[in-house]
């Protein structure tokens, strides 16, 4: 069973308490890590791998998105792998960082007619997969990533967030 060391930082008002977010993140990422190890053959080191999650807002994530991706607009989640790896390759001791924007998550959840927690869960899984080298730049990559997300979300009791949609590649965002 993979071991994770999850560090949580809440940097914007309006989020649940740090303890609640840490508990939700631990549940979600543990299920995702177990799925990756069991179903996808993802290796994990014997020691815990560190994941940092920053819960922030649109203003901060817009600045990060502009600096690192050249897109001067808020987004829902950003991931920054500590070391570049491909799916199925051994991660290092530090997996990387996930940054989530509350206002965008709220807005998208309302637009998608989902609960905030269900959408946040999806975005945590999405961001976590990026740390393992999953991507959605090309359609075939998007299909693989979305299928893996959907199977993990099913283990968490959530429905397919992509049902009835074409794969979303990063060139469209």
N, C-alpha and C positions, 0 to 999 in steps of 0.2 A: 504494500500500500504506500503510495507516494506521500512524502511528508512536505508540508509547506510551512514557511514562516511568513505570515502575512502581516505587513506593517500598514496601518491605516492612519491617514491624516485628513481631518475635516477642516477645510480652509474657506468655507462659505456658510453663511447662515441659511436656515431653512431645511437642512438635512436632519435626519434622525440623529440620535446621539452616536458618538464614536463607538461605543460599546455595541449598539444595535447594528451599525454598519459593519463592524468587525465580525460580528456573529453571522450576519447574512453573507458577507464575503467568504468567510471560512466554510460555510455550508456549500455555497455555490462552487467555489474553486476546488474544494475537496471532491465533490461529485465529478467535476470536469476532469480533474487529475486522475481519479480512479478510472473514469471512462477511457481517457487517453491511454493509460497504462494497460488496461484489460482488453479493450476492443481494438485499439490502434497500434498496440505494441510500442508505445512511447516509453523509452527508457527514462528512469529518474535515478539520480545519485542516491547513495545510502543515507546521506545527510539531508536535512531539509533545504529546499530551495527557497530563496527569499523573493517575495513579490511585494511591491509597494503600491498602494492604491491611494490616490489623492481625490477626495470628493470636493469639488470646487464649483464655480459658477461660469456662466457664459462669458463674462468679461475676461476672466483669466484664461479660459480654454481658447477663446478667440485669439489672444496674444500668443499663446503657445502654438496654435494652429498656423498663425501667420509666420511665426519665426521658423518653425520646423517643416512646414508643408507648403508655405507660400500661399496659404488660403486665409485671407483676412476675414474670417467669419467664425462664429461659434460652431461647434460640432458636438455630438453626444459623447463620444469616447475616443481617446487617443492612447496608443500603446507605444512604449519605448523599450524594446528588448535590450538587456544589458550586453548581450553578445548575440550576433546574428547566428541563428541556427535554422535548419530545415526541419519540417515535421519528421519525427522519427529519430532525430539525432539527440544525443545526450546534452541536456542543458548544463550550464555552469552553476556555481553556487548562488549567483544572483540572477534570477530570471528576468526581472525588469520592472517597469513602472506602468501603471494604468491610471489615466486621469479621466474623471467623469464630471460632466457639467449638469447641475441640478435643473436649471431652467429648460435646457434642451430636452432632458429626459422627461420632465413634466409635460412639456408641449407635445412631444412625440407620443407619449403615452395617451394623452387626450385625443390626439388625431387618430391614433390606431385603436381607440376604444379599449385600452388595456389598463390594468392597474399600474401604478407607478412602480411597485415592487417587481411585478412581472417583467416590465420593460427594463428596469435596472438589472435584474437577473440576467436577461438576455445580453445586455451590454457588457456585463462582467465576464460572461462566457466568451463573447466576441473578442473583447480585449485580451483575455487570457490566451485564446488561440493565436492571436497575433504574436504573443511573446514566444510561441513555439514555432514561428515561421509560417503559419497559415496566412494566406492573403486573399484578396479579391480583386486584384488588378486585371487579371485575365478571366474570361468567363469560366474556363475549366477549373481554375483555382477557386473562383467564387462558388461554383457548384460543390466542390469538395468541402470548402469551409462551411458553407451553409448546411450541408448534409450533416457534418460533424456537430455543428451548433444545435441543429434540430434534434439529433439523437441525445445529446447531453441535456437539452431542455426537457425532453420527454422523461428522462430520469428524474428531473426536478418537478415533474407534474405539469409542465407547461406545453401548450400546443405549438405547432410549427409556425414560427413568425413569418416564414416566407411562402406560405401556402398561396398558390395562385399568382405568384410573381415570377418574373424572369430573374435570374441571378443578378445581383447588384455588383457591378464592378466599380473599382475605385476611380475610374476615369469619368464616371457619371457624377461623382460627388463634387 
